[in-house]
């Protein structure tokens, strides 16, 4: 059985459930700094911030963040940290392709999902769904 950092669990929760990409950034940045600036965490953070930027009309910021995220996440392994990272990288690449064409082929913002493949992580995220954390009050 694997134990997940509560900040990571909160990141997956905020990403998949309320779609609060700002809070994703808050909790993942804290974890990223605690874990010695791991590029895997930074790449996940950048996907969330890329979505945040596009949802708020910042096309340039979204392109920049998705580009950096794909560079950091590709080659990290298909399944890692209890998630299907390969699927997220593939969907992030597709999002980036659309972003590159958005000026001539606009598209409506849509969310991505982090597919959870580990039952323990799924249960921890479900606990948060049933009893949501208060944004800004990260658990350690």
Backbone as ProteinMPNN parsed JSONL, in Angstrom:
{"seq_chain_A": "XXXXXXXXXXXXXXXXXXXXXXXXXXXXXXXXXXXXXXXXXXXXXXXXXXXXXXXXXXXXXXXXXXXXXXXXXXXXXXXXXXXXXXXXXXXXXXXXXXXXXXXXXXXXXXXXXXXXXXXXXXXXXXXXXXXXXXXXXXXX", "coords_chain_A": {"N_chain_A": [[0.837, -1.179, 0.0], [0.514, 2.193, -0.793], [1.37, 5.399, 0.381], [-0.019, 8.568, 0.082], [0.961, 11.957, -0.215], [-0.827, 14.42, 1.531], [-1.131, 16.928, 0.285], [-0.782, 16.316, -2.407], [-2.996, 14.661, -2.833], [-5.001, 16.547, -2.426], [-4.45, 18.194, -4.627], [-5.173, 16.506, -6.818], [-7.869, 16.177, -6.203], [-8.824, 18.919, -6.344], [-8.326, 19.359, -9.039], [-9.878, 17.425, -10.423], [-12.49, 17.49, -9.288], [-13.849, 20.069, -8.097], [-12.71, 21.59, -10.092], [-10.926, 23.638, -9.599], [-8.493, 25.358, -10.516], [-6.796, 27.307, -9.591], [-6.513, 26.724, -6.849], [-5.353, 24.228, -7.203], [-2.853, 25.02, -8.082], [-1.94, 26.352, -5.778], [-1.738, 24.267, -3.759], [-0.095, 22.381, -5.047], [2.211, 23.822, -5.632], [3.242, 24.235, -3.085], [3.8, 21.563, -2.347], [5.627, 20.914, -4.366], [7.774, 22.592, -3.72], [8.415, 21.552, -1.192], [9.244, 19.0, -1.911], [11.682, 19.25, -3.153], [11.577, 20.491, -5.662], [10.641, 18.788, -7.759], [10.438, 17.802, -11.13], [8.222, 16.369, -12.072], [6.069, 17.022, -10.358], [6.054, 19.746, -10.913], [5.349, 19.75, -13.62], [2.72, 18.714, -13.509], [1.519, 20.753, -12.052], [1.802, 22.79, -13.945], [0.06, 21.976, -15.999], [-2.41, 22.383, -14.749], [-2.286, 25.172, -14.309], [-2.093, 26.044, -16.923], [-4.658, 25.376, -17.872], [-6.113, 27.058, -16.205], [-5.259, 29.582, -17.14], [-6.222, 29.502, -19.822], [-8.972, 29.254, -19.456], [-9.445, 31.74, -18.397], [-9.011, 33.426, -20.501], [-6.377, 33.939, -21.29], [-4.537, 33.265, -23.693], [-1.819, 33.19, -24.554], [-0.44, 32.678, -22.125], [-1.52, 30.17, -21.538], [-0.545, 28.587, -23.68], [2.215, 28.733, -23.183], [2.398, 27.489, -20.621], [1.27, 24.894, -21.049], [3.091, 23.95, -22.957], [5.49, 23.819, -21.464], [4.652, 21.993, -19.521], [4.15, 19.586, -20.964], [6.737, 19.064, -21.889], [8.032, 18.51, -19.452], [6.578, 16.34, -18.44], [6.451, 14.253, -20.329], [7.826, 11.058, -20.845], [7.982, 10.413, -18.174], [6.865, 8.099, -17.381], [4.13, 5.915, -17.917], [2.17, 5.196, -16.011], [2.069, 6.653, -12.964], [2.465, 7.848, -9.613], [-0.063, 6.929, -8.912], [-1.752, 7.645, -10.964], [-2.92, 7.84, -14.415], [-0.633, 8.938, -16.127], [0.347, 8.985, -18.713], [-1.969, 9.234, -20.302], [-2.829, 11.783, -19.521], [-0.696, 13.346, -20.458], [-0.911, 12.893, -23.216], [-3.482, 14.012, -23.701], [-2.919, 16.617, -22.929], [-1.083, 17.354, -24.885], [-2.804, 17.33, -27.106], [-4.517, 19.412, -26.351], [-2.694, 21.516, -26.392], [-2.068, 21.558, -29.126], [-4.536, 22.46, -30.118], [-4.61, 24.942, -28.862], [-2.52, 26.234, -30.177], [-3.714, 26.665, -32.603], [-5.827, 28.27, -31.979], [-6.31, 30.992, -32.511], [-7.113, 31.114, -35.164], [-8.836, 28.997, -35.278], [-10.969, 29.031, -33.089], [-11.811, 27.559, -29.91], [-14.003, 26.243, -27.434], [-13.358, 26.5, -23.949], [-12.446, 23.58, -22.161], [-12.424, 21.115, -19.558], [-9.771, 18.99, -18.383], [-9.262, 15.621, -17.285], [-7.725, 13.927, -14.584], [-6.901, 10.711, -14.703], [-7.425, 8.384, -12.301], [-5.708, 5.577, -11.17], [-5.178, 4.048, -8.999], [-6.522, 2.428, -6.248], [-6.319, 3.299, -3.576], [-5.632, 6.035, -3.797], [-7.888, 6.898, -5.161], [-9.851, 6.474, -3.182], [-8.997, 8.307, -1.227], [-9.311, 10.764, -2.562], [-12.048, 10.666, -2.929], [-12.882, 10.852, -0.261], [-12.279, 13.54, 0.203], [-14.043, 14.668, -1.593], [-16.459, 14.103, -0.409], [-16.168, 15.453, 1.975], [-15.251, 18.35, 1.623], [-12.152, 20.212, 1.503], [-11.307, 23.441, 2.883], [-10.558, 25.984, 0.71], [-7.264, 27.302, 0.636], [-6.569, 26.455, 3.112], [-4.432, 24.371, 3.512], [-3.676, 20.96, 4.049], [-1.289, 19.056, 5.88]], "CA_chain_A": [[0.0, 0.0, 0.0], [1.267, 3.426, -0.961], [0.79, 6.523, 1.097], [0.074, 9.776, -0.715], [1.038, 13.225, 0.497], [-2.139, 15.084, 1.523], [-1.148, 18.018, -0.703], [-0.982, 15.691, -3.714], [-4.4, 14.231, -2.876], [-5.788, 17.764, -2.632], [-4.256, 18.621, -6.008], [-6.006, 15.667, -7.692], [-9.251, 16.546, -5.886], [-9.156, 20.229, -6.924], [-8.25, 19.236, -10.499], [-10.951, 16.585, -10.968], [-13.833, 17.66, -8.729], [-14.405, 21.418, -8.295], [-12.023, 22.23, -11.232], [-10.365, 24.872, -9.063], [-7.094, 25.293, -10.931], [-6.015, 28.197, -8.734], [-6.157, 25.941, -5.656], [-4.385, 23.214, -7.664], [-1.563, 25.698, -8.085], [-1.542, 26.623, -4.395], [-1.307, 23.063, -3.028], [1.015, 21.703, -5.729], [3.43, 24.61, -5.481], [3.76, 23.926, -1.749], [4.371, 20.217, -2.406], [6.782, 20.988, -5.251], [8.872, 23.188, -2.959], [8.782, 20.592, -0.131], [9.844, 17.796, -2.497], [12.91, 19.546, -3.877], [11.295, 20.98, -7.018], [10.519, 17.637, -8.659], [9.824, 18.198, -12.405], [6.926, 15.71, -12.217], [5.086, 17.881, -9.689], [5.983, 21.016, -11.631], [4.585, 19.518, -14.847], [1.3, 18.612, -13.145], [1.134, 22.116, -11.698], [1.713, 23.589, -15.162], [-1.178, 21.621, -16.703], [-3.5, 23.083, -14.055], [-2.178, 26.612, -14.544], [-2.432, 26.239, -18.334], [-6.125, 25.38, -17.941], [-6.551, 28.284, -15.528], [-5.032, 30.699, -18.063], [-7.111, 29.464, -20.991], [-10.334, 29.536, -18.988], [-9.517, 33.171, -18.125], [-8.764, 34.19, -21.712], [-4.955, 34.223, -21.504], [-4.067, 32.248, -24.636], [-0.357, 33.109, -24.505], [-0.052, 31.996, -20.891], [-1.914, 28.764, -21.651], [0.414, 27.933, -24.583], [3.498, 28.649, -22.477], [2.323, 26.507, -19.534], [1.088, 23.549, -21.607], [4.349, 23.559, -23.594], [6.413, 23.438, -20.389], [4.124, 20.793, -18.859], [4.387, 18.414, -21.809], [8.185, 18.796, -21.867], [8.425, 17.91, -18.171], [5.845, 15.111, -18.111], [6.686, 13.128, -21.239], [8.936, 10.222, -20.42], [7.943, 10.177, -16.722], [6.205, 6.821, -17.123], [2.692, 5.956, -18.237], [1.428, 5.159, -14.751], [2.923, 7.123, -11.878], [1.737, 8.521, -8.528], [-1.449, 6.466, -8.858], [-2.553, 8.206, -12.059], [-2.555, 7.511, -15.793], [0.076, 10.127, -16.581], [0.439, 8.918, -20.17], [-3.217, 9.781, -20.852], [-2.83, 13.222, -19.274], [0.283, 13.943, -21.377], [-1.511, 12.84, -24.557], [-4.56, 15.004, -23.751], [-2.289, 17.938, -22.843], [-0.547, 17.618, -26.223], [-3.943, 17.668, -27.967], [-4.957, 20.745, -25.923], [-1.681, 22.441, -26.883], [-2.279, 21.684, -30.58], [-5.713, 23.331, -30.301], [-4.229, 26.289, -28.435], [-1.704, 26.812, -31.244], [-4.611, 27.042, -33.71], [-7.005, 28.932, -31.407], [-6.593, 32.306, -33.104], [-7.852, 30.91, -36.417], [-9.865, 27.979, -35.013], [-11.293, 29.132, -31.659], [-12.538, 26.429, -29.298], [-14.486, 26.517, -26.08], [-12.6, 25.898, -22.856], [-12.949, 22.341, -21.564], [-11.568, 20.572, -18.509], [-9.139, 17.684, -18.526], [-9.377, 14.784, -16.087], [-6.605, 13.072, -14.203], [-7.471, 9.377, -14.497], [-6.828, 7.717, -11.137], [-5.622, 4.131, -11.398], [-4.873, 3.387, -7.741], [-7.712, 2.432, -5.388], [-6.077, 4.106, -2.375], [-5.749, 7.439, -4.18], [-9.321, 7.102, -5.475], [-10.572, 6.566, -1.903], [-8.604, 9.558, -0.566], [-9.962, 11.853, -3.291], [-13.479, 10.555, -2.623], [-13.061, 11.415, 1.085], [-12.302, 14.999, 0.067], [-15.266, 15.032, -2.301], [-17.542, 14.022, 0.569], [-15.909, 16.45, 3.014], [-14.277, 19.205, 0.932], [-11.283, 21.107, 2.271], [-11.54, 24.868, 2.666], [-9.418, 26.521, -0.06], [-6.349, 28.141, 1.393], [-6.192, 25.771, 4.364], [-3.827, 23.111, 3.091], [-3.382, 19.951, 5.078], [0.033, 18.42, 5.693]], "C_chain_A": [[0.889, 1.252, 0.0], [0.591, 4.536, -0.161], [1.033, 7.789, 0.279], [0.138, 11.008, 0.172], [-0.328, 13.903, 0.42], [-2.232, 16.232, 0.517], [-1.375, 17.465, -2.11], [-2.439, 15.255, -3.876], [-5.3, 15.444, -3.116], [-5.652, 18.267, -4.062], [-5.176, 17.838, -6.942], [-7.482, 15.989, -7.463], [-9.628, 17.863, -6.562], [-9.176, 20.183, -8.452], [-9.496, 18.541, -11.051], [-12.35, 16.935, -10.491], [-14.339, 19.098, -8.88], [-13.776, 22.168, -9.479], [-11.45, 23.578, -10.821], [-8.86, 24.863, -9.326], [-6.209, 26.253, -10.148], [-5.582, 27.443, -7.473], [-5.204, 24.801, -6.012], [-2.982, 23.796, -7.586], [-1.061, 25.898, -6.655], [-0.998, 25.374, -3.706], [-0.12, 22.391, -3.705], [2.303, 22.503, -5.624], [4.069, 24.33, -4.116], [4.44, 22.555, -1.739], [5.654, 20.217, -3.238], [7.994, 21.556, -4.502], [9.359, 22.235, -1.864], [9.569, 19.415, -0.696], [11.062, 18.102, -3.367], [12.701, 19.893, -5.342], [11.307, 19.871, -8.069], [9.815, 18.063, -9.953], [8.456, 17.545, -12.65], [5.828, 16.57, -11.586], [4.931, 19.205, -10.432], [5.171, 20.865, -12.921], [3.089, 19.415, -14.584], [0.741, 19.992, -12.803], [0.915, 22.95, -12.96], [0.492, 23.232, -16.01], [-2.345, 22.394, -16.075], [-3.466, 24.582, -14.349], [-2.468, 26.938, -16.016], [-3.94, 26.278, -18.535], [-6.686, 26.653, -17.325], [-6.42, 29.485, -16.479], [-6.021, 30.674, -19.228], [-8.549, 29.79, -20.589], [-10.524, 31.039, -18.755], [-9.099, 34.035, -19.315], [-7.316, 34.543, -21.997], [-4.358, 33.12, -22.385], [-2.552, 32.077, -24.573], [0.145, 32.367, -23.278], [-0.367, 30.509, -20.945], [-0.93, 27.999, -22.533], [1.739, 27.71, -23.863], [3.472, 27.534, -21.422], [2.14, 25.086, -20.053], [2.37, 23.051, -22.276], [5.336, 23.059, -22.542], [5.967, 22.138, -19.724], [4.424, 19.537, -19.67], [5.87, 18.051, -21.807], [8.598, 18.089, -20.581], [7.792, 16.542, -17.936], [6.116, 13.955, -19.071], [7.912, 12.36, -20.774], [8.977, 9.954, -18.918], [7.343, 8.813, -16.382], [4.712, 6.957, -17.35], [1.841, 6.042, -16.976], [2.4, 5.582, -13.655], [2.074, 7.883, -10.869], [0.251, 8.157, -8.51], [-2.351, 7.005, -9.945], [-2.053, 7.722, -13.414], [-1.915, 8.759, -16.397], [0.182, 10.151, -18.106], [-0.789, 9.524, -20.841], [-3.257, 11.297, -20.669], [-1.859, 13.933, -20.223], [-0.304, 13.987, -22.79], [-2.608, 13.903, -24.699], [-4.012, 16.428, -23.658], [-1.68, 18.327, -24.184], [-1.663, 18.039, -27.18], [-4.449, 19.075, -27.641], [-3.996, 21.79, -26.498], [-1.816, 22.641, -28.392], [-3.453, 22.615, -30.865], [-5.385, 24.768, -29.921], [-3.409, 26.991, -29.521], [-2.567, 27.299, -32.413], [-5.779, 27.921, -33.257], [-7.323, 30.291, -32.03], [-7.382, 32.167, -34.394], [-8.974, 29.898, -36.259], [-10.204, 28.009, -33.52], [-12.034, 27.883, -31.158], [-12.902, 26.804, -27.874], [-13.583, 25.825, -25.063], [-13.252, 24.581, -22.455], [-11.928, 21.837, -20.559], [-10.904, 19.287, -18.971], [-9.377, 16.923, -17.221], [-8.058, 14.076, -15.835], [-7.224, 11.71, -13.892], [-6.703, 8.678, -13.377], [-6.857, 6.214, -11.379], [-5.311, 3.346, -10.12], [-6.067, 3.536, -6.792], [-7.523, 3.29, -4.137], [-6.234, 5.596, -2.695], [-7.202, 7.786, -4.485], [-10.12, 7.304, -4.183], [-10.258, 7.881, -1.182], [-9.256, 10.765, -1.237], [-11.462, 11.85, -3.005], [-13.78, 11.103, -1.227], [-13.14, 12.938, 1.024], [-13.569, 15.465, -0.648], [-16.442, 15.068, -1.323], [-17.397, 15.065, 1.677], [-14.838, 17.406, 2.491], [-13.434, 20.061, 1.87], [-11.682, 22.559, 1.993], [-10.347, 25.403, 1.898], [-8.573, 27.453, 0.785], [-5.919, 27.543, 2.716], [-5.65, 24.395, 4.022], [-3.503, 22.235, 4.288], [-1.999, 19.406, 4.83], [0.034, 17.065, 6.32]], "O_chain_A": [[1.886, 1.327, 0.718], [-0.635, 4.579, -0.056], [2.153, 8.049, -0.161], [-0.551, 11.088, 1.189], [-0.926, 13.955, -0.655], [-3.301, 16.478, -0.042], [-2.081, 18.076, -2.913], [-3.041, 15.458, -4.931], [-6.242, 15.381, -3.906], [-6.633, 18.719, -4.652], [-5.879, 18.428, -7.763], [-8.257, 16.067, -8.416], [-10.632, 17.929, -7.272], [-9.959, 20.891, -9.085], [-10.097, 19.005, -12.02], [-13.316, 16.702, -11.217], [-15.196, 19.336, -9.731], [-14.24, 23.249, -9.841], [-11.48, 24.539, -11.59], [-8.066, 24.428, -8.493], [-5.0, 26.04, -10.05], [-4.419, 27.513, -7.076], [-4.34, 24.445, -5.211], [-2.051, 23.158, -7.094], [0.106, 25.642, -6.36], [0.088, 25.414, -3.128], [0.77, 21.883, -3.024], [3.383, 21.918, -5.535], [5.289, 24.203, -4.01], [5.53, 22.404, -1.186], [6.646, 19.595, -2.859], [9.107, 21.05, -4.642], [10.562, 22.118, -1.628], [10.463, 18.89, -0.032], [11.43, 17.299, -4.224], [13.565, 19.614, -6.174], [11.911, 20.011, -9.132], [8.719, 18.622, -9.899], [7.622, 18.109, -13.359], [4.79, 16.815, -12.2], [3.824, 19.725, -10.566], [4.394, 21.753, -13.272], [2.282, 19.958, -15.338], [-0.364, 20.349, -13.212], [-0.039, 23.724, -13.04], [-0.059, 24.106, -16.679], [-3.162, 22.984, -16.783], [-4.505, 25.189, -14.609], [-3.026, 27.993, -16.317], [-4.447, 27.114, -19.282], [-7.62, 27.252, -17.857], [-7.339, 30.294, -16.608], [-6.592, 31.706, -19.58], [-9.253, 30.511, -21.296], [-11.633, 31.554, -18.898], [-8.861, 35.233, -19.163], [-7.05, 35.371, -22.868], [-3.755, 32.169, -21.888], [-2.054, 30.952, -24.542], [1.044, 31.531, -23.372], [0.41, 29.684, -20.466], [-0.52, 26.891, -22.186], [2.314, 26.623, -23.929], [4.403, 26.734, -21.336], [2.785, 24.163, -19.555], [2.703, 21.87, -22.177], [5.946, 22.002, -22.708], [6.792, 21.284, -19.4], [4.898, 18.54, -19.125], [6.225, 16.874, -21.732], [9.42, 17.172, -20.612], [8.401, 15.679, -17.304], [6.023, 12.794, -18.673], [8.911, 12.949, -20.361], [9.92, 9.327, -18.436], [7.32, 8.42, -15.215], [4.107, 7.977, -17.02], [0.916, 6.85, -16.884], [3.431, 4.942, -13.448], [1.071, 8.495, -11.236], [-0.591, 8.975, -8.138], [-3.57, 6.853, -9.877], [-0.921, 7.257, -13.547], [-2.573, 9.535, -17.089], [0.113, 11.216, -18.718], [-0.668, 10.243, -21.833], [-3.678, 12.016, -21.575], [-2.172, 15.008, -20.734], [-0.203, 15.004, -23.477], [-2.656, 14.613, -25.703], [-4.581, 17.348, -24.245], [-1.747, 19.489, -24.583], [-1.503, 18.976, -27.962], [-4.772, 19.844, -28.546], [-4.425, 22.817, -27.024], [-1.692, 23.763, -28.883], [-3.374, 23.463, -31.754], [-5.831, 25.705, -30.582], [-3.577, 28.187, -29.759], [-2.191, 28.232, -33.123], [-6.631, 28.278, -34.07], [-8.485, 30.694, -32.071], [-8.23, 33.007, -34.694], [-9.951, 29.925, -37.007], [-9.786, 27.127, -32.77], [-12.783, 27.247, -31.9], [-12.207, 27.571, -27.208], [-13.109, 24.711, -25.288], [-14.478, 24.481, -22.416], [-10.73, 22.092, -20.684], [-11.418, 18.585, -19.843], [-9.658, 17.523, -16.184], [-7.365, 13.678, -16.771], [-7.982, 11.573, -12.932], [-5.505, 8.416, -13.487], [-7.888, 5.65, -11.744], [-5.194, 2.122, -10.156], [-6.555, 4.643, -6.567], [-8.466, 3.94, -3.686], [-6.889, 6.329, -1.954], [-7.683, 8.854, -4.105], [-10.964, 8.197, -4.102], [-11.148, 8.496, -0.596], [-9.703, 11.687, -0.555], [-12.072, 12.909, -2.857], [-14.81, 11.745, -1.024], [-13.962, 13.552, 1.704], [-14.104, 16.53, -0.342], [-17.304, 15.944, -1.398], [-18.392, 15.508, 2.25], [-13.668, 17.298, 2.858], [-13.916, 20.566, 2.884], [-12.319, 22.855, 0.982], [-9.218, 25.293, 2.377], [-9.086, 28.278, 1.542], [-5.012, 28.057, 3.37], [-6.322, 23.382, 4.218], [-3.118, 22.699, 5.361], [-1.573, 19.303, 3.68], [1.046, 16.365, 6.275]]}, "name": "protein", "num_of_chains": 1, "seq": "XXXXXXXXXXXXXXXXXXXXXXXXXXXXXXXXXXXXXXXXXXXXXXXXXXXXXXXXXXXXXXXXXXXXXXXXXXXXXXXXXXXXXXXXXXXXXXXXXXXXXXXXXXXXXXXXXXXXXXXXXXXXXXXXXXXXXXXXXXXX"}
